[in-house]
Amino acid sequence: MTDMLTAPRHVLAAAPASRSAVRWSGAGGVAAGPLFLAAGLAQGFTRDGFDFMRNAISQLALGEAGWIQTASFVLTGVLLAAAAAGLRWALRGGPGGTWGPALVGVFGVSFWAAAAFPADAGAGFPTGAPEAATAMSGHGAVHMAAGMIGYLALCAAFLVLARPLAARGLRGWAAASRVVPVVVLAGFTASAASVLAFTAGAGLGLLWLSAVTARLCSSAAGHATGTPCGDAGCR
């Protein structure tokens, strides 16, 4: 009899904790993209010699003020790790609950790798750098590989996350999550001809991840009531 009386209390206590975890972790994921892009734009418009038409945001980690961009990479990685945790809470036991958060986590790790292994100088930045590098350095190669792996993981995450979005009846969101990877990859493909296309594609990916994280985590937080997963709110 005692167990019957105390069990509901544990269920009710667990629900607020779940909602809080989803909201706080999800908030990190929502903030990651906008903060990273805002920091990049602010630096790009104020640092001498930087040109969005010719230089990638990652090159802002070079030069005397490069520590700002390096810190931005590290912070974004932390926030994306929080996003992965929030999505894991939000999607547990449902479609995309394993691979979606894992792929977002890989994307977050790629930002830490970008911080540890900076891009090469080039296209006149930092001031005094040659227009074209004669050969890619070892750290530059790792930086590029980390970016490629990270954004491929992000594109795969969007395809996976389309499933829980569709399961919640958000078919427009699910369709967009299948289209955004195409646009992101198109920006990467066009990077040889236009650095701005690369920046736009990468920025779209970051912002869409923020939107999807907000949508899924807010939905899950609203339904985290301790009800059995047979209920519609657990889908």
PyRosetta script that sets phi, psi and omega in degrees:
from pyrosetta import init, pose_from_sequence

init()
pose = pose_from_sequence("MTDMLTAPRHVLAAAPASRSAVRWSGAGGVAAGPLFLAAGLAQGFTRDGFDFMRNAISQLALGEAGWIQTASFVLTGVLLAAAAAGLRWALRGGPGGTWGPALVGVFGVSFWAAAAFPADAGAGFPTGAPEAATAMSGHGAVHMAAGMIGYLALCAAFLVLARPLAARGLRGWAAASRVVPVVVLAGFTASAASVLAFTAGAGLGLLWLSAVTARLCSSAAGHATGTPCGDAGCR")
pose.set_psi(1, -40.1)
pose.set_omega(1, 179.4)
pose.set_phi(2, -62.1)
pose.set_psi(2, -42.0)
pose.set_omega(2, 179.5)
pose.set_phi(3, -62.9)
pose.set_psi(3, -37.5)
pose.set_omega(3, -179.6)
pose.set_phi(4, -66.0)
pose.set_psi(4, -33.6)
pose.set_omega(4, -178.3)
pose.set_phi(5, -78.6)
pose.set_psi(5, -32.9)
pose.set_omega(5, -175.4)
pose.set_phi(6, -89.1)
pose.set_psi(6, -22.9)
pose.set_omega(6, -176.6)
pose.set_phi(7, -59.2)
pose.set_psi(7, -45.8)
pose.set_omega(7, 179.4)
pose.set_phi(8, -59.5)
pose.set_psi(8, -31.8)
pose.set_omega(8, -179.9)
pose.set_phi(9, -63.0)
pose.set_psi(9, -37.7)
pose.set_omega(9, 178.9)
pose.set_phi(10, -68.6)
pose.set_psi(10, -38.3)
pose.set_omega(10, 179.2)
pose.set_phi(11, -64.5)
pose.set_psi(11, -44.8)
pose.set_omega(11, -179.3)
pose.set_phi(12, -66.6)
pose.set_psi(12, -33.8)
pose.set_omega(12, -180.0)
pose.set_phi(13, -71.7)
pose.set_psi(13, -31.3)
pose.set_omega(13, -177.4)
pose.set_phi(14, -74.6)
pose.set_psi(14, -31.2)
pose.set_omega(14, -175.9)
pose.set_phi(15, -62.6)
pose.set_psi(15, -49.6)
pose.set_omega(15, 177.9)
pose.set_phi(16, -60.3)
pose.set_psi(16, -36.2)
pose.set_omega(16, 178.8)
pose.set_phi(17, -63.5)
pose.set_psi(17, -40.3)
pose.set_omega(17, 178.8)
pose.set_phi(18, -65.0)
pose.set_psi(18, -45.3)
pose.set_omega(18, 179.0)
pose.set_phi(19, -60.1)
pose.set_psi(19, -43.3)
pose.set_omega(19, -179.1)
pose.set_phi(20, -63.8)
pose.set_psi(20, -42.1)
pose.set_omega(20, -180.0)
pose.set_phi(21, -63.1)
pose.set_psi(21, -43.5)
pose.set_omega(21, 179.9)
pose.set_phi(22, -63.3)
pose.set_psi(22, -44.9)
pose.set_omega(22, -176.2)
pose.set_phi(23, -66.9)
pose.set_psi(23, -46.9)
pose.set_omega(23, -177.1)
pose.set_phi(24, -69.9)
pose.set_psi(24, -41.7)
pose.set_omega(24, 178.1)
pose.set_phi(25, -67.0)
pose.set_psi(25, -43.3)
pose.set_omega(25, 179.0)
pose.set_phi(26, -62.8)
pose.set_psi(26, -34.8)
pose.set_omega(26, 179.7)
pose.set_phi(27, -61.0)
pose.set_psi(27, -34.9)
pose.set_omega(27, 176.7)
pose.set_phi(28, -63.0)
pose.set_psi(28, -43.4)
pose.set_omega(28, 179.1)
pose.set_phi(29, -66.3)
pose.set_psi(29, -35.8)
pose.set_omega(29, 178.9)
pose.set_phi(30, -66.1)
pose.set_psi(30, -37.9)
pose.set_omega(30, -176.6)
pose.set_phi(31, -78.7)
pose.set_psi(31, -24.5)
pose.set_omega(31, -171.2)
pose.set_phi(32, -54.7)
pose.set_psi(32, -56.6)
pose.set_omega(32, -176.8)
pose.set_phi(33, -62.6)
pose.set_psi(33, -53.8)
pose.set_omega(33, 179.4)
pose.set_phi(34, -57.9)
pose.set_psi(34, -40.5)
pose.set_omega(34, -179.8)
pose.set_phi(35, -66.6)
pose.set_psi(35, -42.8)
pose.set_omega(35, -179.9)
pose.set_phi(36, -62.6)
pose.set_psi(36, -44.7)
pose.set_omega(36, -178.9)
pose.set_phi(37, -69.7)
pose.set_psi(37, -38.7)
pose.set_omega(37, 178.5)
pose.set_phi(38, -62.9)
pose.set_psi(38, -42.3)
pose.set_omega(38, 178.7)
pose.set_phi(39, -64.4)
pose.set_psi(39, -41.2)
pose.set_omega(39, 179.6)
pose.set_phi(40, -65.7)
pose.set_psi(40, -42.6)
pose.set_omega(40, 179.5)
pose.set_phi(41, -65.2)
pose.set_psi(41, -44.8)
pose.set_omega(41, -179.3)
pose.set_phi(42, -60.1)
pose.set_psi(42, -42.3)
pose.set_omega(42, 179.3)
pose.set_phi(43, -70.6)
pose.set_psi(43, -43.0)
pose.set_omega(43, -176.9)
pose.set_phi(44, -60.4)
pose.set_psi(44, -34.8)
pose.set_omega(44, -179.0)
pose.set_phi(45, -83.9)
pose.set_psi(45, -10.5)
pose.set_omega(45, -175.5)
pose.set_phi(46, -116.0)
pose.set_psi(46, -14.7)
pose.set_omega(46, -177.4)
pose.set_phi(47, -92.6)
pose.set_psi(47, 134.2)
pose.set_omega(47, -177.9)
pose.set_phi(48, -61.7)
pose.set_psi(48, 134.3)
pose.set_omega(48, 174.7)
pose.set_phi(49, 86.8)
pose.set_psi(49, -9.2)
pose.set_omega(49, -178.7)
pose.set_phi(50, -85.4)
pose.set_psi(50, 135.5)
pose.set_omega(50, -178.3)
pose.set_phi(51, -136.9)
pose.set_psi(51, 117.9)
pose.set_omega(51, -178.3)
pose.set_phi(52, -61.6)
pose.set_psi(52, -21.7)
pose.set_omega(52, 178.4)
pose.set_phi(53, -76.5)
pose.set_psi(53, -19.9)
pose.set_omega(53, -174.0)
pose.set_phi(54, -123.3)
pose.set_psi(54, -23.0)
pose.set_omega(54, -173.4)
pose.set_phi(55, -117.1)
pose.set_psi(55, 143.9)
pose.set_omega(55, 175.8)
pose.set_phi(56, -87.0)
pose.set_psi(56, 150.6)
pose.set_omega(56, -178.9)
pose.set_phi(57, -56.9)
pose.set_psi(57, -33.7)
pose.set_omega(57, -178.3)
pose.set_phi(58, -62.1)
pose.set_psi(58, -23.7)
pose.set_omega(58, 178.8)
pose.set_phi(59, -70.5)
pose.set_psi(59, -13.7)
pose.set_omega(59, 177.2)
pose.set_phi(60, -64.9)
pose.set_psi(60, -13.7)
pose.set_omega(60, 176.8)
pose.set_phi(61, -75.9)
pose.set_psi(61, -2.4)
pose.set_omega(61, -179.9)
pose.set_phi(62, -96.4)
pose.set_psi(62, 158.0)
pose.set_omega(62, 176.8)
pose.set_phi(63, 87.2)
pose.set_psi(63, -177.5)
pose.set_omega(63, -174.1)
pose.set_phi(64, -61.7)
pose.set_psi(64, -38.2)
pose.set_omega(64, -178.9)
pose.set_phi(65, -93.9)
pose.set_psi(65, 13.8)
pose.set_omega(65, -176.7)
pose.set_phi(66, -62.6)
pose.set_psi(66, -22.1)
pose.set_omega(66, -179.1)
pose.set_phi(67, -60.5)
pose.set_psi(67, -26.8)
pose.set_omega(67, -179.3)
pose.set_phi(68, -65.4)
pose.set_psi(68, -47.3)
pose.set_omega(68, 179.6)
pose.set_phi(69, -68.4)
pose.set_psi(69, -36.2)
pose.set_omega(69, 176.3)
pose.set_phi(70, -60.7)
pose.set_psi(70, -43.9)
pose.set_omega(70, 176.9)
pose.set_phi(71, -63.2)
pose.set_psi(71, -35.9)
pose.set_omega(71, 178.1)
pose.set_phi(72, -64.2)
pose.set_psi(72, -40.5)
pose.set_omega(72, 176.1)
pose.set_phi(73, -60.3)
pose.set_psi(73, -47.4)
pose.set_omega(73, -177.6)
pose.set_phi(74, -63.2)
pose.set_psi(74, -47.3)
pose.set_omega(74, -178.9)
pose.set_phi(75, -62.9)
pose.set_psi(75, -41.2)
pose.set_omega(75, 179.6)
pose.set_phi(76, -63.4)
pose.set_psi(76, -39.6)
pose.set_omega(76, 176.2)
pose.set_phi(77, -59.9)
pose.set_psi(77, -41.4)
pose.set_omega(77, 178.6)
pose.set_phi(78, -63.2)
pose.set_psi(78, -46.0)
pose.set_omega(78, -178.7)
pose.set_phi(79, -65.6)
pose.set_psi(79, -35.6)
pose.set_omega(79, 177.8)
pose.set_phi(80, -70.6)
pose.set_psi(80, -33.9)
pose.set_omega(80, 174.0)
pose.set_phi(81, -62.5)
pose.set_psi(81, -39.6)
pose.set_omega(81, 175.7)
pose.set_phi(82, -63.7)
pose.set_psi(82, -39.2)
pose.set_omega(82, 177.7)
pose.set_phi(83, -61.2)
pose.set_psi(83, -42.8)
pose.set_omega(83, 178.6)
pose.set_phi(84, -60.8)
pose.set_psi(84, -41.7)
pose.set_omega(84, 178.4)
pose.set_phi(85, -65.1)
pose.set_psi(85, -43.2)
pose.set_omega(85, 179.5)
pose.set_phi(86, -62.3)
pose.set_psi(86, -42.2)
pose.set_omega(86, 178.8)
pose.set_phi(87, -66.9)
pose.set_psi(87, -34.7)
pose.set_omega(87, 178.1)
pose.set_phi(88, -63.7)
pose.set_psi(88, -41.3)
pose.set_omega(88, 175.4)
pose.set_phi(89, -63.8)
pose.set_psi(89, -45.7)
pose.set_omega(89, -173.7)
pose.set_phi(90, -67.7)
pose.set_psi(90, -33.0)
pose.set_omega(90, -172.7)
pose.set_phi(91, -106.1)
pose.set_psi(91, 4.6)
pose.set_omega(91, -174.1)
pose.set_phi(92, -56.0)
pose.set_psi(92, 132.0)
pose.set_omega(92, 178.1)
pose.set_phi(93, 78.7)
pose.set_psi(93, 2.0)
pose.set_omega(93, -177.5)
pose.set_phi(94, -124.7)
pose.set_psi(94, -173.9)
pose.set_omega(94, -179.8)
pose.set_phi(95, -60.7)
pose.set_psi(95, 135.9)
pose.set_omega(95, 177.3)
pose.set_phi(96, 74.5)
pose.set_psi(96, 6.3)
pose.set_omega(96, -173.9)
pose.set_phi(97, -70.1)
pose.set_psi(97, -18.0)
pose.set_omega(97, 179.5)
pose.set_phi(98, -100.8)
pose.set_psi(98, -56.1)
pose.set_omega(98, -173.2)
pose.set_phi(99, -78.2)
pose.set_psi(99, -31.5)
pose.set_omega(99, 179.3)
pose.set_phi(100, -58.6)
pose.set_psi(100, -57.9)
pose.set_omega(100, 177.8)
pose.set_phi(101, -60.9)
pose.set_psi(101, -37.3)
pose.set_omega(101, -179.1)
pose.set_phi(102, -63.0)
pose.set_psi(102, -42.5)
pose.set_omega(102, -179.8)
pose.set_phi(103, -68.4)
pose.set_psi(103, -37.1)
pose.set_omega(103, 175.5)
pose.set_phi(104, -65.0)
pose.set_psi(104, -36.3)
pose.set_omega(104, 176.1)
pose.set_phi(105, -62.9)
pose.set_psi(105, -40.5)
pose.set_omega(105, 175.9)
pose.set_phi(106, -61.2)
pose.set_psi(106, -40.9)
pose.set_omega(106, 177.6)
pose.set_phi(107, -59.9)
pose.set_psi(107, -41.7)
pose.set_omega(107, 178.5)
pose.set_phi(108, -64.1)
pose.set_psi(108, -42.4)
pose.set_omega(108, 179.2)
pose.set_phi(109, -61.9)
pose.set_psi(109, -32.9)
pose.set_omega(109, -179.9)
pose.set_phi(110, -62.3)
pose.set_psi(110, -28.2)
pose.set_omega(110, 177.5)
pose.set_phi(111, -72.5)
pose.set_psi(111, -35.3)
pose.set_omega(111, 175.6)
pose.set_phi(112, -67.1)
pose.set_psi(112, -38.9)
pose.set_omega(112, 177.2)
pose.set_phi(113, -64.2)
pose.set_psi(113, -38.3)
pose.set_omega(113, 178.4)
pose.set_phi(114, -64.5)
pose.set_psi(114, -33.4)
pose.set_omega(114, 178.0)
pose.set_phi(115, -71.2)
pose.set_psi(115, -38.4)
pose.set_omega(115, -177.4)
pose.set_phi(116, -76.0)
pose.set_psi(116, -30.0)
pose.set_omega(116, -177.4)
pose.set_phi(117, -124.9)
pose.set_psi(117, 90.8)
pose.set_omega(117, -174.7)
pose.set_phi(118, -66.9)
pose.set_psi(118, 158.4)
pose.set_omega(118, 177.0)
pose.set_phi(119, -69.9)
pose.set_psi(119, 162.9)
pose.set_omega(119, 176.8)
pose.set_phi(120, -78.0)
pose.set_psi(120, 151.5)
pose.set_omega(120, 172.1)
pose.set_phi(121, -69.7)
pose.set_psi(121, 157.6)
pose.set_omega(121, 178.6)
pose.set_phi(122, 164.2)
pose.set_psi(122, 169.9)
pose.set_omega(122, -179.1)
pose.set_phi(123, 54.0)
pose.set_psi(123, 37.3)
pose.set_omega(123, 175.6)
pose.set_phi(124, 78.6)
pose.set_psi(124, 8.0)
pose.set_omega(124, 179.3)
pose.set_phi(125, -130.5)
pose.set_psi(125, 135.9)
pose.set_omega(125, -5.0)
pose.set_phi(126, -61.5)
pose.set_psi(126, 168.9)
pose.set_omega(126, -178.0)
pose.set_phi(127, -51.8)
pose.set_psi(127, 127.4)
pose.set_omega(127, -178.4)
pose.set_phi(128, 98.4)
pose.set_psi(128, -9.9)
pose.set_omega(128, 179.0)
pose.set_phi(129, -72.0)
pose.set_psi(129, 150.5)
pose.set_omega(129, 178.6)
pose.set_phi(130, -64.4)
pose.set_psi(130, 157.4)
pose.set_omega(130, 178.8)
pose.set_phi(131, -65.0)
pose.set_psi(131, -37.0)
pose.set_omega(131, -179.7)
pose.set_phi(132, -137.1)
pose.set_psi(132, 133.3)
pose.set_omega(132, 178.2)
pose.set_phi(133, -74.4)
pose.set_psi(133, 139.4)
pose.set_omega(133, -179.5)
pose.set_phi(134, -73.3)
pose.set_psi(134, -33.4)
pose.set_omega(134, 179.0)
pose.set_phi(135, -152.8)
pose.set_psi(135, 147.3)
pose.set_omega(135, 179.5)
pose.set_phi(136, -77.4)
pose.set_psi(136, 134.2)
pose.set_omega(136, 178.8)
pose.set_phi(137, -77.1)
pose.set_psi(137, 168.9)
pose.set_omega(137, 178.0)
pose.set_phi(138, -63.7)
pose.set_psi(138, -44.5)
pose.set_omega(138, -179.7)
pose.set_phi(139, -69.0)
pose.set_psi(139, -31.9)
pose.set_omega(139, 176.6)
pose.set_phi(140, -66.4)
pose.set_psi(140, -37.9)
pose.set_omega(140, 178.9)
pose.set_phi(141, -66.6)
pose.set_psi(141, -41.2)
pose.set_omega(141, 178.1)
pose.set_phi(142, -65.1)
pose.set_psi(142, -40.8)
pose.set_omega(142, 178.8)
pose.set_phi(143, -58.7)
pose.set_psi(143, -46.7)
pose.set_omega(143, -179.1)
pose.set_phi(144, -66.0)
pose.set_psi(144, -42.1)
pose.set_omega(144, 179.6)
pose.set_phi(145, -63.5)
pose.set_psi(145, -41.1)
pose.set_omega(145, 179.2)
pose.set_phi(146, -62.0)
pose.set_psi(146, -42.0)
pose.set_omega(146, 178.6)
pose.set_phi(147, -63.5)
pose.set_psi(147, -43.1)
pose.set_omega(147, 179.9)
pose.set_phi(148, -63.4)
pose.set_psi(148, -46.9)
pose.set_omega(148, 179.9)
pose.set_phi(149, -63.7)
pose.set_psi(149, -43.6)
pose.set_omega(149, -178.9)
pose.set_phi(150, -61.0)
pose.set_psi(150, -46.4)
pose.set_omega(150, -177.5)
pose.set_phi(151, -75.6)
pose.set_psi(151, -28.5)
pose.set_omega(151, 172.1)
pose.set_phi(152, -65.4)
pose.set_psi(152, -39.7)
pose.set_omega(152, 176.6)
pose.set_phi(153, -63.4)
pose.set_psi(153, -40.5)
pose.set_omega(153, 179.0)
pose.set_phi(154, -63.1)
pose.set_psi(154, -44.6)
pose.set_omega(154, 179.6)
pose.set_phi(155, -61.7)
pose.set_psi(155, -41.8)
pose.set_omega(155, 177.1)
pose.set_phi(156, -64.2)
pose.set_psi(156, -38.5)
pose.set_omega(156, 178.7)
pose.set_phi(157, -60.6)
pose.set_psi(157, -41.8)
pose.set_omega(157, 179.1)
pose.set_phi(158, -60.5)
pose.set_psi(158, -41.2)
pose.set_omega(158, 179.3)
pose.set_phi(159, -65.0)
pose.set_psi(159, -39.0)
pose.set_omega(159, 178.1)
pose.set_phi(160, -68.6)
pose.set_psi(160, -43.5)
pose.set_omega(160, -176.8)
pose.set_phi(161, -71.3)
pose.set_psi(161, -14.3)
pose.set_omega(161, 174.8)
pose.set_phi(162, -62.6)
pose.set_psi(162, -29.2)
pose.set_omega(162, -178.9)
pose.set_phi(163, -65.8)
pose.set_psi(163, -53.3)
pose.set_omega(163, 178.0)
pose.set_phi(164, -65.8)
pose.set_psi(164, -29.5)
pose.set_omega(164, 175.9)
pose.set_phi(165, -63.8)
pose.set_psi(165, -44.8)
pose.set_omega(165, 178.6)
pose.set_phi(166, -65.5)
pose.set_psi(166, -37.7)
pose.set_omega(166, -179.9)
pose.set_phi(167, -63.5)
pose.set_psi(167, -26.5)
pose.set_omega(167, 177.9)
pose.set_phi(168, -89.5)
pose.set_psi(168, 5.7)
pose.set_omega(168, 179.3)
pose.set_phi(169, 83.6)
pose.set_psi(169, 8.8)
pose.set_omega(169, -178.5)
pose.set_phi(170, -92.8)
pose.set_psi(170, 67.8)
pose.set_omega(170, -171.8)
pose.set_phi(171, -69.7)
pose.set_psi(171, -32.5)
pose.set_omega(171, 175.8)
pose.set_phi(172, -64.9)
pose.set_psi(172, -42.3)
pose.set_omega(172, 177.0)
pose.set_phi(173, -63.9)
pose.set_psi(173, -41.6)
pose.set_omega(173, 179.9)
pose.set_phi(174, -63.2)
pose.set_psi(174, -42.2)
pose.set_omega(174, 179.3)
pose.set_phi(175, -64.0)
pose.set_psi(175, -42.6)
pose.set_omega(175, 179.0)
pose.set_phi(176, -63.2)
pose.set_psi(176, -35.8)
pose.set_omega(176, 179.9)
pose.set_phi(177, -68.9)
pose.set_psi(177, -17.5)
pose.set_omega(177, 175.0)
pose.set_phi(178, -90.3)
pose.set_psi(178, -20.9)
pose.set_omega(178, -178.9)
pose.set_phi(179, -90.2)
pose.set_psi(179, -38.6)
pose.set_omega(179, -177.0)
pose.set_phi(180, -54.8)
pose.set_psi(180, -43.1)
pose.set_omega(180, 178.5)
pose.set_phi(181, -57.5)
pose.set_psi(181, -33.9)
pose.set_omega(181, 178.8)
pose.set_phi(182, -64.2)
pose.set_psi(182, -42.5)
pose.set_omega(182, -179.8)
pose.set_phi(183, -68.2)
pose.set_psi(183, -41.5)
pose.set_omega(183, 179.3)
pose.set_phi(184, -61.2)
pose.set_psi(184, -47.6)
pose.set_omega(184, -179.3)
pose.set_phi(185, -66.9)
pose.set_psi(185, -31.7)
pose.set_omega(185, 176.1)
pose.set_phi(186, -64.7)
pose.set_psi(186, -38.6)
pose.set_omega(186, 176.8)
pose.set_phi(187, -63.9)
pose.set_psi(187, -39.2)
pose.set_omega(187, 177.7)
pose.set_phi(188, -66.6)
pose.set_psi(188, -40.9)
pose.set_omega(188, -179.7)
pose.set_phi(189, -63.7)
pose.set_psi(189, -36.0)
pose.set_omega(189, -178.2)
pose.set_phi(190, -83.8)
pose.set_psi(190, -0.2)
pose.set_omega(190, -174.8)
pose.set_phi(191, -63.0)
pose.set_psi(191, -28.2)
pose.set_omega(191, 179.1)
pose.set_phi(192, -65.0)
pose.set_psi(192, -30.8)
pose.set_omega(192, 179.9)
pose.set_phi(193, -94.9)
pose.set_psi(193, -28.8)
pose.set_omega(193, -176.3)
pose.set_phi(194, -149.3)
pose.set_psi(194, 112.9)
pose.set_omega(194, 176.6)
pose.set_phi(195, -64.2)
pose.set_psi(195, -32.5)
pose.set_omega(195, -179.5)
pose.set_phi(196, -63.0)
pose.set_psi(196, -35.2)
pose.set_omega(196, 177.7)
pose.set_phi(197, -63.6)
pose.set_psi(197, -40.7)
pose.set_omega(197, 177.2)
pose.set_phi(198, -62.1)
pose.set_psi(198, -46.9)
pose.set_omega(198, -179.1)
pose.set_phi(199, -62.1)
pose.set_psi(199, -41.7)
pose.set_omega(199, 180.0)
pose.set_phi(200, -64.7)
pose.set_psi(200, -43.2)
pose.set_omega(200, 179.4)
pose.set_phi(201, -64.1)
pose.set_psi(201, -44.6)
pose.set_omega(201, 178.8)
pose.set_phi(202, -64.6)
pose.set_psi(202, -40.4)
pose.set_omega(202, 179.1)
pose.set_phi(203, -64.6)
pose.set_psi(203, -41.0)
pose.set_omega(203, 177.3)
pose.set_phi(204, -60.0)
pose.set_psi(204, -43.2)
pose.set_omega(204, 179.3)
pose.set_phi(205, -60.1)
pose.set_psi(205, -43.9)
pose.set_omega(205, 179.6)
pose.set_phi(206, -63.7)
pose.set_psi(206, -44.1)
pose.set_omega(206, -177.4)
pose.set_phi(207, -69.8)
pose.set_psi(207, -36.9)
pose.set_omega(207, 179.3)
pose.set_phi(208, -69.5)
pose.set_psi(208, -34.8)
pose.set_omega(208, 175.4)
pose.set_phi(209, -62.1)
pose.set_psi(209, -40.0)
pose.set_omega(209, 177.2)
pose.set_phi(210, -60.4)
pose.set_psi(210, -44.5)
pose.set_omega(210, -178.4)
pose.set_phi(211, -65.6)
pose.set_psi(211, -45.0)
pose.set_omega(211, -178.8)
pose.set_phi(212, -66.1)
pose.set_psi(212, -42.1)
pose.set_omega(212, 178.7)
pose.set_phi(213, -60.8)
pose.set_psi(213, -44.4)
pose.set_omega(213, 179.0)
pose.set_phi(214, -60.8)
pose.set_psi(214, -43.5)
pose.set_omega(214, -176.5)
pose.set_phi(215, -67.1)
pose.set_psi(215, -46.7)
pose.set_omega(215, -177.1)
pose.set_phi(216, -71.7)
pose.set_psi(216, -41.4)
pose.set_omega(216, -177.6)
pose.set_phi(217, -71.9)
pose.set_psi(217, -37.1)
pose.set_omega(217, 178.4)
pose.set_phi(218, -67.7)
pose.set_psi(218, -37.7)
pose.set_omega(218, 177.5)
pose.set_phi(219, -64.6)
pose.set_psi(219, -44.3)
pose.set_omega(219, -179.3)
pose.set_phi(220, -67.2)
pose.set_psi(220, -39.7)
pose.set_omega(220, -179.8)
pose.set_phi(221, -63.2)
pose.set_psi(221, -35.7)
pose.set_omega(221, 179.7)
pose.set_phi(222, -69.4)
pose.set_psi(222, -26.9)
pose.set_omega(222, -177.2)
pose.set_phi(223, -101.5)
pose.set_psi(223, -1.3)
pose.set_omega(223, -177.5)
pose.set_phi(224, -77.8)
pose.set_psi(224, 78.5)
pose.set_omega(224, -174.9)
pose.set_phi(225, -114.4)
pose.set_psi(225, 6.2)
pose.set_omega(225, -179.8)
pose.set_phi(226, 81.5)
pose.set_psi(226, 10.0)
pose.set_omega(226, 179.3)
pose.set_phi(227, -78.1)
pose.set_psi(227, 156.6)
pose.set_omega(227, 179.7)
pose.set_phi(228, -62.6)
pose.set_psi(228, 154.5)
pose.set_omega(228, -177.1)
pose.set_phi(229, -73.0)
pose.set_psi(229, 0.0)
pose.set_omega(229, 171.1)
pose.set_phi(230, -75.1)
pose.set_psi(230, -19.1)
pose.set_omega(230, 179.0)
pose.set_phi(231, -68.6)
pose.set_psi(231, 150.9)
pose.set_omega(231, -177.6)
pose.set_phi(232, -61.1)
pose.set_psi(232, -27.7)
pose.set_omega(232, -178.5)
pose.set_phi(233, -69.9)
pose.set_psi(233, -11.9)
pose.set_omega(233, -178.9)
pose.set_phi(234, -94.5)
pose.set_psi(234, 1.3)
pose.set_omega(234, -176.1)
pose.set_phi(235, -66.3)
pose.dump_pdb("model.pdb")
